[in-house]
Amino acid sequence: MTEDARLLGVVVSGTGGAWRVLADDRTEVEASMRGRLKKSDTGRRADGSIRRDTVASRVGRLKLAVGDRVRLEQDDAAGAWAISEILPRKSQLARREPGHGQGERIIAANLDQAIVMFAAANPEPHRRMLDRFLVIAEANGIASIIVINKVELVGEDVARARFADYERAGYPVHYTSVKQRIGLDGVRAALSGKVSVISGPSGVGKSSILNALFPGLGLRVAEISESVNKGRHTTVGAFMHPLPTPDTGAVVDTPGLREVGMWGLPHTRLDDCFPEIHTLRDECKFNDCAHGTEPGCAVRNAVKQGTVSQERYESYTMLKAELAAEQTK
């Protein structure tokens, strides 16, 4: 095999035995995985150092995911392409298997940020689910940006009031309307030059916003079922879309997620994933404060004073109890 027959690229779509890979020379090929694929260490950063502060520090059998950098080899006889190596990841977004599964599902790899999108209405936003998305991103060490779409349905002022807690917690929040062309420039600037995963429930307008910003993508638009007020799934699997020039970067479009399961996060580390709680942790009287009934808890005092959202604190306590119950199993 000649050196010219070896290429590097990024996985843009696929499942099982067939994967689409965008090679560094900008050609796109379909490739299978080598039976004896060399495993790489997902617990290492790009510089080779070990990641111990996030879910990505777990080392085990590596499952190929959209966004993975791979090495390609071509069979001289048949001309078919195969993935011979998965290169070390700088980051990954992982979640628990849907349903009652206890395994891990990698949503995407090598991400710079997560764009967590909800609608101001139709479907009605569920803040507990939004908190779950944010926790998953935080646990994987990925920065989050919140986009609240369809603000024309309730008014921008009402939408801002509903999600002010997240701005106070330190999250960038964009308020958008595709129909009225509100807030789209800010989202485009946030996406440019980054590899972003777009997450959120079905039907909130992920594809509509991407189509409005980058018409060449041509993504399918979800329909809203008025009978159940839930979006119908239109995306079968994750798909990476390189942004058209003059923009750089890429977006990873993901299936609508109706159930979000956290994975591999100890319940004692959950306060790391709520920025407004994490910043107060060192002010608590006890180093191992669980922010529950302990005296001298700076977090509960902040909730009483209104500087930490009561609703966000309730999300924290509910998710912590859920994680503790799962880990007991």
Residue frames relative to the residue before (quaternion, step in Angstrom):
aa qw qx qy qz dx dy dz
M 1.0000 0.0000 0.0000 0.0000 0.00 0.00 0.00
T 0.3592 -0.7485 0.5198 0.2011 3.58 -0.81 0.98
E 0.6351 -0.5353 0.3929 0.3945 3.56 -1.23 0.43
D 0.6046 0.5717 -0.3515 0.4290 3.60 1.13 -0.64
A 0.6571 0.5133 -0.3105 0.4565 3.57 1.20 -0.50
R 0.6234 0.4901 -0.3462 0.5014 3.59 1.28 0.09
L 0.0122 0.8079 -0.5871 0.0500 3.57 -0.79 1.01
L 0.2879 -0.6966 0.6197 0.2186 3.51 -1.33 0.37
G 0.1148 0.7999 -0.5827 0.0863 3.56 -1.10 0.65
V 0.4266 -0.6695 0.5437 0.2723 3.52 -1.38 -0.11
V 0.4476 -0.6768 0.5158 0.2749 3.56 -1.01 0.85
V 0.1543 -0.8192 0.5485 0.0652 3.58 -0.71 1.05
S 0.7962 -0.0859 0.0436 0.5973 3.61 1.17 -0.37
G 0.4928 0.6851 -0.4729 0.2534 3.51 -1.32 0.09
T 0.0604 -0.7551 0.6504 0.0558 3.52 -1.33 0.34
G 0.8138 0.2691 -0.1715 0.4857 3.54 -1.22 0.41
G 0.8491 -0.2195 0.1504 0.4562 3.55 -0.83 -0.99
A 0.7412 0.3734 -0.2182 0.5134 3.61 1.18 -0.32
W 0.0139 0.8019 -0.5933 0.0684 3.56 -0.72 1.14
R 0.2975 -0.7159 0.6020 0.1911 3.55 -1.12 0.76
V 0.0710 -0.8051 0.5886 -0.0164 3.55 -0.76 1.09
L 0.2449 -0.7359 0.6154 0.1404 3.55 -0.92 0.99
A 0.2786 -0.7886 0.5292 0.1427 3.56 -0.36 1.28
D 0.6438 -0.5520 0.3721 0.3772 3.53 -1.23 0.47
D 0.6495 0.4834 -0.3350 0.4819 3.59 1.19 -0.32
R 0.5478 -0.6651 0.3358 0.3805 3.59 1.44 0.37
T 0.5052 0.5853 -0.4683 0.4275 3.60 1.16 0.35
E 0.2690 -0.7563 0.5761 0.1543 3.57 -1.13 0.66
V 0.0374 -0.8069 0.5891 -0.0235 3.56 -0.82 1.01
E 0.3704 -0.6663 0.5873 0.2718 3.53 -1.33 0.33
A 0.0114 -0.8233 0.5649 -0.0542 3.54 -0.78 1.02
S 0.3180 -0.6952 0.6076 0.2156 3.52 -1.28 0.54
M 0.4973 -0.6352 0.4897 0.3309 3.56 -1.28 0.11
R 0.5136 -0.6224 0.4959 0.3208 3.55 -1.06 0.80
G 0.5537 -0.6335 0.4304 0.3269 3.55 -1.00 0.77
R 0.7603 0.2594 -0.1469 0.5771 3.55 1.07 -0.73
L 0.0219 0.8474 -0.5276 0.0545 3.53 0.87 1.09
K 0.4510 -0.6773 0.5145 0.2707 3.54 -0.93 0.96
K 0.3284 -0.7476 0.5475 0.1829 3.58 -0.81 1.02
S 0.1683 -0.7619 0.6144 0.1172 3.57 -1.03 0.77
D 0.5474 -0.6510 0.4424 0.2844 3.52 -1.23 0.56
T 0.2566 -0.7915 0.5354 0.1453 3.61 -0.31 1.22
G 0.6096 0.5674 -0.3575 0.4226 3.58 1.20 -0.16
R 0.6338 0.5286 -0.3407 0.4504 3.58 1.22 0.13
R 0.4446 -0.6479 0.5436 0.2951 3.52 -1.18 0.63
A 0.7185 -0.4322 0.3140 0.4453 3.55 -1.32 0.11
D 0.6952 0.4565 -0.2857 0.4762 3.62 1.08 -0.61
G 0.6184 -0.5857 0.3275 0.4089 3.57 1.29 0.14
S 0.5473 0.6238 -0.4079 0.3808 3.60 1.20 -0.22
I 0.5403 -0.6449 0.4420 0.3111 3.56 -1.15 0.65
R 0.2896 -0.7203 0.6035 0.1820 3.56 -1.05 0.86
R 0.0137 -0.8225 0.5682 -0.0225 3.58 -0.56 1.14
D 0.6484 0.5694 -0.3037 0.4039 3.57 1.24 -0.19
T 0.7604 0.3219 -0.1976 0.5283 3.60 1.19 -0.05
V 0.7055 -0.4161 0.3531 0.4521 3.52 -1.36 0.03
A 0.6034 0.5934 -0.3555 0.3967 3.59 1.10 -0.62
S 0.5407 0.6349 -0.4072 0.3725 3.62 1.22 -0.15
R 0.5269 0.6167 -0.4290 0.3975 3.60 1.19 -0.20
V 0.1430 -0.7802 0.6053 0.0672 3.54 -0.94 0.91
G 0.2555 0.7509 -0.5746 0.2020 3.55 -0.73 0.99
R 0.7694 -0.2846 0.2342 0.5218 3.52 -1.14 -0.52
L 0.3220 -0.7778 0.5148 0.1622 3.54 -0.71 1.09
K 0.1678 -0.7672 0.6134 0.0839 3.55 -0.86 1.02
L 0.4752 -0.6827 0.4789 0.2807 3.54 -0.84 1.00
A 0.0287 -0.8011 0.5973 -0.0257 3.56 -1.01 0.86
V 0.6186 -0.5022 0.4438 0.4100 3.52 -1.31 0.36
G 0.7382 0.3579 -0.2993 0.4872 3.54 -0.91 0.98
D 0.5201 0.6370 -0.4207 0.3830 3.59 1.20 -0.26
R 0.3444 -0.6746 0.6121 0.2273 3.54 -1.15 0.74
V 0.0199 -0.8233 0.5653 -0.0466 3.57 -0.77 1.03
R 0.3564 -0.6691 0.5998 0.2558 3.50 -1.40 0.30
L 0.2156 -0.7844 0.5757 0.0829 3.53 -0.92 1.02
E 0.0617 -0.7618 0.6427 0.0531 3.53 -1.19 0.65
Q 0.2506 -0.7730 0.5693 0.1248 3.54 -1.09 0.75
D 0.4338 -0.6842 0.5311 0.2482 3.50 -0.99 0.94
D 0.4569 -0.7172 0.4530 0.2676 3.58 -0.69 1.10
A 0.6922 0.4970 -0.2875 0.4373 3.58 0.99 -0.83
A 0.8049 0.2933 -0.1382 0.4970 3.57 0.64 -1.13
G 0.3917 -0.7402 0.4649 0.2873 3.59 1.16 -0.48
A 0.4669 0.6799 -0.4452 0.3487 3.60 1.28 0.15
W 0.3854 -0.7207 0.5327 0.2196 3.54 -1.13 0.71
A 0.0549 -0.7813 0.6214 0.0206 3.55 -1.17 0.68
I 0.4053 -0.6683 0.5662 0.2616 3.56 -1.18 0.64
S 0.1568 -0.8328 0.5289 0.0455 3.55 -0.50 1.22
E 0.8088 0.0604 -0.0128 0.5848 3.60 1.18 -0.42
I 0.2362 -0.7173 0.6363 0.1575 3.55 -1.14 0.74
L 0.3369 -0.7725 0.5055 0.1851 3.57 -0.56 1.14
P 0.6582 -0.5233 0.3496 0.4132 3.63 -1.15 0.50
R 0.3820 -0.7276 0.5329 0.2018 3.54 -1.04 0.87
K 0.3584 -0.6986 0.5682 0.2462 3.54 -1.18 0.57
S 0.7841 -0.0481 0.0334 0.6178 3.57 1.25 -0.43
Q 0.0295 -0.7733 0.6301 0.0643 3.52 -1.33 0.21
L 0.2775 -0.7189 0.6095 0.1864 3.53 -1.25 0.52
A 0.0071 -0.8220 0.5658 -0.0646 3.56 -0.48 1.26
R 0.0457 -0.7687 0.6376 0.0234 3.53 -1.21 0.59
R 0.5977 -0.5408 0.4342 0.4021 3.55 -1.27 0.21
E 0.6019 -0.5385 0.4373 0.3957 3.55 -1.20 0.51
P 0.5644 -0.6149 0.4202 0.3560 3.62 -1.02 0.73
G 0.7375 0.3792 -0.3036 0.4693 3.54 -1.30 0.32
H 0.7296 -0.3783 0.3027 0.4826 3.55 -0.86 -0.95
G 0.3245 0.7712 -0.4939 0.2367 3.56 1.21 0.40
Q 0.2920 -0.7600 0.5589 0.1578 3.54 -1.18 0.65
G 0.5383 0.6289 -0.4026 0.3907 3.58 1.26 0.05
E 0.5311 -0.6249 0.4832 0.3066 3.51 -1.38 0.06
R 0.0968 -0.7553 0.6430 0.0818 3.53 -1.12 0.71
I 0.2742 -0.7449 0.5878 0.1562 3.55 -0.79 1.05
I 0.3075 -0.7657 0.5391 0.1687 3.57 -0.64 1.12
A 0.7653 -0.1959 0.1671 0.5899 3.58 0.90 -0.92
A 0.2941 -0.7603 0.5614 0.1425 3.55 -1.27 0.51
N 0.8362 0.2483 -0.1813 0.4541 3.52 -1.40 0.38
L 0.2978 0.7718 -0.4933 0.2690 3.53 0.94 0.99
D 0.3625 -0.7024 0.5674 0.2307 3.54 -1.24 0.57
Q 0.8101 -0.0535 0.0917 0.5767 3.58 1.04 -0.75
A 0.3170 -0.7041 0.5985 0.2136 3.51 -1.35 0.32
I 0.1964 -0.7345 0.6386 0.1189 3.55 -0.98 0.93
V 0.1116 -0.8095 0.5761 0.0211 3.57 -0.38 1.26
M 0.0643 -0.8510 0.5202 -0.0325 3.54 -0.34 1.28
F 0.0134 0.7578 -0.6516 0.0324 3.53 -1.00 0.96
A 0.4383 -0.6668 0.5301 0.2869 3.56 -1.28 0.36
A 0.5231 -0.6081 0.4878 0.3445 3.56 -1.15 0.57
A 0.7626 -0.1041 0.0775 0.6337 3.59 1.24 -0.55
N 0.8454 0.2160 -0.1470 0.4658 3.55 -1.34 0.40
P 0.3458 -0.4553 -0.6750 0.4664 1.55 0.71 2.43
E 0.6069 -0.5644 0.4183 0.3716 3.54 -1.19 0.59
P 0.4502 -0.7046 0.4711 0.2810 3.61 -0.89 0.85
H 0.1917 -0.7488 0.6247 0.1107 3.54 -1.09 0.80
R 0.3318 -0.7941 0.4751 0.1832 3.54 -0.26 1.28
R 0.5877 0.5602 -0.3868 0.4371 3.62 1.07 -0.56
M 0.6534 0.4924 -0.3155 0.4808 3.59 1.01 -0.76
L 0.6058 0.5403 -0.3502 0.4674 3.58 1.03 -0.74
D 0.6523 0.5086 -0.3175 0.4637 3.58 0.94 -0.85
R 0.6253 0.5332 -0.3434 0.4547 3.60 1.02 -0.71
F 0.6336 0.5203 -0.3283 0.4691 3.58 0.92 -0.86
L 0.6811 0.4947 -0.2950 0.4521 3.57 0.86 -0.96
V 0.6351 0.5276 -0.3286 0.4586 3.59 1.01 -0.79
I 0.6400 0.5230 -0.3278 0.4576 3.59 0.94 -0.87
A 0.6653 0.4856 -0.3073 0.4766 3.60 0.91 -0.86
E 0.6565 0.5087 -0.3158 0.4588 3.61 0.89 -0.91
A 0.6640 0.5192 -0.3046 0.4437 3.59 0.94 -0.90
N 0.7054 0.4187 -0.2489 0.5149 3.56 1.18 -0.55
G 0.5174 -0.6818 0.3955 0.3332 3.58 1.26 0.20
I 0.5208 0.6312 -0.4065 0.4063 3.57 1.20 0.57
A 0.4410 -0.6990 0.5012 0.2563 3.58 -0.82 1.02
S 0.2261 -0.7875 0.5636 0.1056 3.56 -1.07 0.78
I 0.1050 -0.7245 0.6771 0.0754 3.49 -1.30 0.68
I 0.2646 -0.7723 0.5609 0.1377 3.58 -0.86 0.98
V 0.0754 -0.7639 0.6396 0.0408 3.55 -1.03 0.88
I 0.1244 -0.7647 0.6302 0.0504 3.55 -0.81 1.08
N 0.1434 -0.8322 0.5352 0.0200 3.53 -0.33 1.34
K 0.7890 0.3330 -0.2615 0.4451 3.56 -1.38 0.23
V 0.1918 0.8166 -0.5252 0.1433 3.58 1.03 0.73
E 0.5380 0.6274 -0.4155 0.3798 3.61 1.18 -0.33
L 0.6103 0.5818 -0.3505 0.4076 3.60 1.19 -0.45
V 0.7961 0.2313 -0.1283 0.5443 3.62 1.11 -0.54
G 0.5258 -0.5909 0.4330 0.4322 3.57 1.20 -0.42
E 0.5418 -0.6600 0.4146 0.3146 3.56 -0.91 0.92
D 0.6352 0.5372 -0.3430 0.4362 3.62 0.98 -0.75
V 0.6484 0.5046 -0.3162 0.4743 3.58 0.98 -0.84
A 0.6512 0.5153 -0.3172 0.4581 3.59 0.93 -0.87
R 0.6559 0.5094 -0.3187 0.4570 3.59 0.92 -0.83
A 0.6500 0.5148 -0.3224 0.4567 3.58 0.98 -0.77
R 0.6583 0.5310 -0.3120 0.4329 3.59 0.99 -0.83
F 0.7977 0.2913 -0.1337 0.5108 3.57 1.02 -0.75
A 0.2916 0.7828 -0.4992 0.2302 3.57 1.23 0.44
D 0.5662 0.6135 -0.3858 0.3926 3.61 1.11 -0.63
Y 0.6810 0.4991 -0.2943 0.4477 3.57 0.99 -0.80
E 0.6186 0.5115 -0.3472 0.4850 3.56 1.10 -0.60
R 0.6448 0.5082 -0.3222 0.4713 3.60 1.01 -0.77
A 0.6512 0.5103 -0.3129 0.4666 3.59 1.12 -0.62
G 0.6182 -0.5922 0.3262 0.4009 3.59 1.27 -0.16
Y 0.5214 0.6334 -0.4261 0.3814 3.60 1.24 0.08
P 0.4220 -0.6431 0.5612 0.3054 3.60 -1.03 0.71
V 0.0586 -0.7970 0.6011 0.0035 3.61 -0.83 0.98
H 0.1265 -0.7764 0.6157 0.0452 3.56 -0.85 1.06
Y 0.2032 -0.7653 0.6033 0.0948 3.58 -0.96 0.95
T 0.0030 -0.8559 0.5095 -0.0887 3.55 -0.44 1.24
S 0.0226 -0.7412 0.6690 0.0498 3.49 -1.39 0.39
V 0.3469 -0.7367 0.5412 0.2100 3.56 -0.64 1.11
K 0.6526 0.5346 -0.3192 0.4318 3.59 0.94 -0.88
Q 0.7820 0.3075 -0.1620 0.5174 3.59 0.94 -0.85
R 0.4061 -0.7428 0.4483 0.2870 3.58 1.34 0.13
I 0.3447 0.7291 -0.5045 0.3084 3.55 0.94 0.95
G 0.8823 0.1407 -0.0911 0.4398 3.55 -1.05 0.85
L 0.4519 0.7253 -0.4430 0.2710 3.61 1.20 0.00
D 0.6176 0.5593 -0.3580 0.4214 3.60 1.02 -0.70
G 0.6462 0.5268 -0.3220 0.4486 3.57 1.01 -0.77
V 0.6472 0.5039 -0.3169 0.4762 3.57 1.03 -0.77
R 0.6361 0.5280 -0.3315 0.4548 3.57 0.98 -0.82
A 0.6543 0.5043 -0.3171 0.4658 3.58 0.93 -0.81
A 0.6522 0.5196 -0.3154 0.4528 3.58 1.03 -0.77
L 0.6866 0.4863 -0.2770 0.4641 3.60 1.10 -0.69
S 0.6043 0.6159 -0.3598 0.3549 3.57 1.02 -0.80
G 0.8394 0.1879 -0.1636 0.4830 3.53 -0.93 1.00
K 0.6804 0.4492 -0.2784 0.5077 3.60 1.28 0.06
V 0.3303 -0.6522 0.6251 0.2733 3.51 -1.34 0.31
S 0.0227 -0.8384 0.5391 -0.0779 3.55 -0.36 1.31
V 0.2430 -0.7157 0.6288 0.1825 3.54 -1.10 0.71
I 0.2555 -0.7558 0.5872 0.1365 3.55 -0.95 0.94
S 0.0201 0.8192 -0.5690 0.0680 3.58 -0.50 1.19
G 0.3810 0.7036 -0.5476 0.2449 3.52 -1.25 0.46
P 0.6656 -0.4989 0.3573 0.4247 3.58 -1.24 0.23
S 0.6221 -0.5245 0.4211 0.4007 3.55 -1.29 0.28
G 0.8237 0.3322 -0.2046 0.4113 3.53 -1.21 0.54
V 0.5374 0.6401 -0.4153 0.3591 3.60 1.21 0.09
G 0.6323 -0.5832 0.3204 0.3967 3.60 1.26 -0.02
K 0.2547 0.7891 -0.5269 0.1867 3.60 1.15 0.44
S 0.7084 0.4536 -0.2693 0.4689 3.57 0.78 -1.02
S 0.6265 0.5512 -0.3421 0.4320 3.60 1.01 -0.78
I 0.6671 0.4888 -0.3089 0.4697 3.58 0.92 -0.84
L 0.6642 0.4978 -0.3161 0.4595 3.59 0.88 -0.88
N 0.6435 0.5116 -0.3220 0.4695 3.60 1.01 -0.76
A 0.6524 0.5133 -0.3147 0.4604 3.58 1.02 -0.80
L 0.6984 0.4607 -0.2688 0.4772 3.58 1.01 -0.80
F 0.7984 0.1031 0.0009 0.5933 3.55 1.00 -0.94
P 0.2211 -0.8413 0.4759 0.1298 3.61 0.31 1.25
G 0.6202 0.5830 -0.3488 0.3921 3.59 1.06 -0.58
L 0.5498 0.6314 -0.4066 0.3657 3.60 1.17 -0.35
G 0.1423 -0.8473 0.5023 0.0971 3.62 1.04 -0.73
L 0.2183 0.8047 -0.5261 0.1674 3.60 0.93 0.82
R 0.5251 -0.6114 0.4805 0.3457 3.56 -1.16 0.58
V 0.3199 -0.7525 0.5519 0.1636 3.55 -1.05 0.82
A 0.4326 -0.7179 0.4873 0.2448 3.55 -0.84 1.04
E 0.3305 -0.7025 0.5929 0.2139 3.53 -1.21 0.61
I 0.3427 -0.7208 0.5613 0.2189 3.56 -1.17 0.56
S 0.2824 -0.7408 0.5863 0.1662 3.54 -0.85 0.98
E 0.3397 -0.7744 0.4964 0.1964 3.57 -0.40 1.20
S 0.6084 0.5896 -0.3656 0.3855 3.60 1.09 -0.61
V 0.8003 0.2153 -0.1184 0.5470 3.59 1.03 -0.74
N 0.3461 -0.7723 0.4697 0.2513 3.57 1.32 -0.09
K 0.5616 0.5416 -0.4189 0.4645 3.56 1.03 0.82
G 0.4886 -0.6694 0.4721 0.3004 3.54 -1.01 0.76
R 0.4109 -0.6776 0.5487 0.2664 3.53 -1.15 0.66
H 0.5201 -0.6478 0.4571 0.3178 3.54 -1.04 0.74
T 0.0654 -0.7939 0.6030 0.0436 3.57 -0.94 0.85
T 0.7005 0.4130 -0.2614 0.5200 3.61 1.17 -0.45
V 0.3412 -0.7678 0.5072 0.1916 3.57 -0.64 1.11
G 0.8002 -0.0457 0.0578 0.5952 3.57 0.91 -0.87
A 0.6706 -0.4729 0.3626 0.4419 3.56 -1.30 0.16
F 0.0342 -0.7891 0.6129 -0.0225 3.56 -1.07 0.79
M 0.2628 -0.7647 0.5695 0.1481 3.56 -0.81 1.00
H 0.1172 -0.7825 0.6109 0.0284 3.54 -0.90 1.05
P 0.3072 -0.7236 0.5829 0.2055 3.63 -0.52 1.07
L 0.4415 -0.6957 0.4942 0.2773 3.58 -0.88 0.88
P 0.4823 -0.6783 0.4662 0.3000 3.58 -0.95 0.84
T 0.5691 -0.5813 0.4496 0.3689 3.55 -1.15 0.60
P 0.5392 -0.0914 -0.8328 -0.0851 1.61 -2.27 1.07
D 0.4802 0.6531 -0.4570 0.3660 3.62 1.23 0.03
T 0.1924 -0.7431 0.6227 0.1514 3.53 -1.26 0.43
G 0.5773 0.5679 -0.4363 0.3922 3.54 -1.24 0.34
A 0.2576 -0.7461 0.5920 0.1630 3.55 -1.29 -0.25
V 0.2182 -0.7343 0.6198 0.1705 3.52 -1.30 0.36
V 0.2410 -0.7376 0.6153 0.1391 3.52 -1.11 0.81
D 0.2082 -0.7767 0.5881 0.0872 3.53 -0.52 1.25
T 0.1427 -0.8127 0.5632 0.0431 3.58 -0.81 1.00
P 0.6076 -0.5363 0.4173 0.4112 3.59 -1.18 0.36
G 0.5637 -0.5544 0.4724 0.3896 3.56 -1.20 0.45
L 0.2026 -0.7985 0.5611 0.0807 3.54 -0.83 0.99
R 0.1776 -0.8028 0.5619 0.0909 3.59 -0.55 1.13
E 0.7694 0.1759 -0.1246 0.6013 3.56 1.22 -0.36
V 0.1023 -0.8073 0.5809 0.0171 3.54 -0.69 1.08
G 0.0740 -0.8116 0.5794 0.0125 3.56 -0.58 1.13
M 0.3709 -0.7160 0.5451 0.2294 3.57 -0.85 0.94
W 0.1531 -0.8062 0.5701 0.0391 3.54 -1.11 0.65
G 0.8880 0.1095 -0.0663 0.4418 3.53 -1.03 0.88
L 0.5586 0.5972 -0.4017 0.4124 3.62 1.17 0.31
P 0.3625 -0.7250 0.5349 0.2384 3.64 -0.57 1.05
H 0.5299 -0.6513 0.4273 0.3354 3.59 -0.92 0.84
T 0.6180 0.5521 -0.3451 0.4407 3.59 1.17 -0.49
R 0.6871 0.4553 -0.2782 0.4932 3.60 1.28 -0.23
L 0.4027 0.7483 -0.4637 0.2507 3.57 1.24 -0.02
D 0.6253 0.5494 -0.3690 0.4136 3.62 1.00 -0.63
D 0.5301 0.6023 -0.4165 0.4275 3.60 1.24 -0.21
C 0.7256 0.4687 -0.2171 0.4546 3.57 1.15 -0.70
F 0.6434 0.3900 -0.3264 0.5722 3.58 1.31 0.26
P 0.3451 -0.7980 0.4421 0.2205 3.62 -0.01 1.24
E 0.6832 0.4937 -0.3048 0.4434 3.59 0.92 -0.83
I 0.6485 0.4736 -0.3130 0.5072 3.60 1.21 -0.45
H 0.6274 0.5620 -0.3296 0.4265 3.56 0.99 -0.86
T 0.6807 0.5077 -0.3029 0.4326 3.59 0.92 -0.86
L 0.7013 0.4527 -0.2641 0.4832 3.60 1.21 -0.44
R 0.4512 0.7426 -0.4307 0.2438 3.57 1.22 -0.38
D 0.6914 0.4909 -0.2909 0.4432 3.61 0.90 -0.86
E 0.6342 0.5330 -0.3365 0.4478 3.59 1.22 -0.26
C 0.4964 0.6510 -0.4335 0.3766 3.59 1.27 -0.13
K 0.6126 -0.5805 0.3982 0.3595 3.58 -1.16 0.63
F 0.7810 0.2547 -0.1274 0.5558 3.57 0.99 -0.85
N 0.5360 -0.6545 0.4348 0.3086 3.57 -0.99 0.88
D 0.7481 0.3603 -0.2015 0.5195 3.58 1.10 -0.70
C 0.2040 0.8137 -0.5204 0.1596 3.56 1.15 0.57
A 0.2751 -0.7689 0.5606 0.1372 3.57 -0.87 1.01
H 0.4115 -0.7357 0.4466 0.2999 3.59 1.33 0.07
G 0.4750 0.6500 -0.4413 0.3964 3.52 1.08 0.86
T 0.8248 -0.1273 0.1315 0.5349 3.58 -0.09 -1.30
E 0.4227 0.7311 -0.4579 0.2775 3.58 1.25 -0.02
P 0.4657 -0.6562 0.5056 0.3113 3.63 -1.03 0.70
G 0.8124 0.2789 -0.2025 0.4703 3.54 -1.18 0.58
C 0.3551 0.7347 -0.5025 0.2857 3.59 1.12 0.61
A 0.3711 -0.7520 0.5059 0.2022 3.57 -0.58 1.17
V 0.6131 0.5578 -0.3534 0.4336 3.59 1.11 -0.65
R 0.6899 0.4626 -0.2930 0.4736 3.60 0.81 -0.95
N 0.6136 0.5340 -0.3523 0.4628 3.58 1.06 -0.65
A 0.6502 0.5099 -0.3138 0.4679 3.59 1.02 -0.79
V 0.6129 0.5307 -0.3473 0.4713 3.58 1.09 -0.67
K 0.6563 0.5099 -0.3094 0.4621 3.58 0.94 -0.86
Q 0.7074 0.4493 -0.2563 0.4817 3.57 1.02 -0.78
G 0.5114 -0.6830 0.3952 0.3402 3.59 1.27 -0.17
T 0.5192 0.6420 -0.4256 0.3702 3.60 1.21 0.14
V 0.7069 0.2517 -0.2143 0.6254 3.58 1.33 -0.22
S 0.5228 -0.6772 0.4304 0.2878 3.56 -0.84 1.02
Q 0.4775 -0.6584 0.5083 0.2829 3.56 -0.95 0.94
E 0.6701 0.5049 -0.3080 0.4486 3.59 0.94 -0.84
R 0.6482 0.4947 -0.3212 0.4817 3.58 1.00 -0.75
Y 0.6308 0.5221 -0.3356 0.4658 3.60 1.02 -0.75
E 0.6428 0.5078 -0.3266 0.4716 3.60 1.00 -0.76
S 0.6036 0.5360 -0.3501 0.4752 3.60 1.08 -0.69
Y 0.6402 0.5366 -0.3177 0.4487 3.56 0.96 -0.90
T 0.7005 0.4694 -0.2839 0.4564 3.59 0.79 -0.96
M 0.6540 0.5114 -0.3153 0.4597 3.60 1.01 -0.77
L 0.6792 0.4770 -0.2937 0.4743 3.58 0.92 -0.88
K 0.6227 0.5367 -0.3447 0.4532 3.57 1.05 -0.69
A 0.6500 0.5031 -0.3158 0.4740 3.59 0.96 -0.82
E 0.6393 0.5245 -0.3231 0.4602 3.58 1.03 -0.79
L 0.6690 0.4939 -0.3011 0.4668 3.59 0.91 -0.88
A 0.6392 0.5296 -0.3237 0.4541 3.57 0.99 -0.84
A 0.6533 0.5097 -0.3101 0.4662 3.58 0.98 -0.84
E 0.6559 0.5093 -0.3147 0.4598 3.59 0.96 -0.83
Q 0.6888 0.4798 -0.2911 0.4590 3.58 0.94 -0.85
T 0.5763 0.5613 -0.3778 0.4584 3.58 1.19 -0.45
K 0.6112 0.5471 -0.3479 0.4540 3.58 1.09 -0.72
